[in-house]
Amino acid sequence: MKRILITGPSSYIGKNLEKWLENYADKYESDCISLRENSWMDKDFSIYDVVIHTVGIAHRKETSENANLYYKVNRDLAFEVAEKAKVEGVKQFIFLSSMSVYGITNGVITKNSPTKPNTHYGKSKLQAEESLKSLQNENFRVSIIRPPMVYGKGCKGNYPKLAKLATKIPMFPNVKNKRSMIFIDNLCEFIKLLIDDCNSGLFFPQNEEYINTSEMVKLIGEFNGKNVRLIMSFNSIYIFRKFNMLNKVFGNLVYDKQMSEYKKNYQVSDFYKSIAKTEK
């Protein structure tokens, strides 16, 4: 049995991962710890095989006033936790980074794509990755995950905004775009496999299918008893441009699928089932 410590009991990924691992109570014993106060520094990490760091600042408007907070939490705190884990004999440290380290809103990301973050969120995540890599050795394996948009029941970000629209509007622009996304159950299963294999390196899990935003909104509507018509009109796109959501919603942004291949299948739900689980 592996003992696992998850930081961030209130984080979306942290909460769902803890529930996911409960399905395998004969293989894993997991605890969650808050990092809001300094009491975590007195926690004994030596009893754990793996530390999974899900704490981070995201989904808020960046300002000059809160810029420093991104680096304090996303970078410095991650390094402090990992350093403690290494000193106390933890074998593996799993860090949740982000697709934002590439700094683009349109295009195809490949294994050769440069990292050029243009937000404090993306910059702080990339700097955290670099500091964590400096800790790695044969006895302390660092696994860095750069997921695309994560969605599922209770998630934050653009998905709930789209879901709200799907239940209130009769029509939606029919845009032929592609987005890399990952359903929360698929991400949790991927993390479980990383724990099993004790693998280190960079990882880019995503759903098997690229997701079309228009089809997603239509399907969300269907599961809520609404018939959302997809129309070939760009007038309504103005709404998304006004709220700075145009590229995030209608742009094409994907990982090359070869980047996401893993030796074991982690797709527990396809696109249709994932929306069904999220909306039901």
C-alpha positions, 0 to 999 in steps of 0.5 A: 500500500502506498501512502499519499499526501495531497496538498490543498483539501479545498482545491478542485483537483485535490478534492476529486483526487482524494475521492478517486483514490478512495475507490482503491482503498486496498492500494492507497491511503491518502491524507489531505493537508492545508498550506494556508497556515504554517502548521504544515511545516510540522507535519511528518512527511516521512510516512508518505511515499508520494506528495501531490501538490495541487495548491495554486492561485488561478481563476482570478483577475491579475493586477499589479497588487496581486502579482506577487501572490502568484509567485509566493504561492505557485512557485515559492510554496511549491518549492518549500513543500517539495524540499521538505518532502525530499529531505524527509525521504518522500520518493515522488513529488507530483506537481500540477502545472498548466498549459499556460506556460506556453503563453499562447491562446491559439495553435498546436503545442508540440514537444518542441514548442517553446515556453513563453508565458505571458501572465503571472499565472503562467510565469509562476508555474513555469518558474516553479517547474524549473525550481522543482527540477533542481531537486530531482535525483534517483531517490526523489522523482519529480512528476510535472503535469501540464493539463489543458482545461480541466472540467467536471462537476463543480469545476471553475473557469470557462466551463461553468460559464458555457454551461450557464449559457447553454441553459439560458440561450436558444442559439449558439455560434456554430464554430468549427474549433478544436480544444484540448481538455481533460475530464476530471476523472480522466486526470485523476486516473492518470495521476493514479497511474503516475503513482503506480509507476513512480514516473518522473518527467513532463506529462500532458494528459488530455481526453482522447478527443479534441473538443469542439466548443459549439458541440459541447454547449449543445450537449450540455443543453441537451442534458439540461432539457434545452435544445440549443440551435447552432447557427452560422452567425458571428454577431453573437461572438461579439459577446465573448469578445466583450468579456475577453473570452473569444480566444478561450472559447472559440480559438483552436488550442491543442496538444499534439496527441502524441504528447499525451500517449501513456503506456496505460489507458487513463480514459475512463470516460469519453466526451459524451459520458464526461458531460453526462457525469458533469451535468447529471 
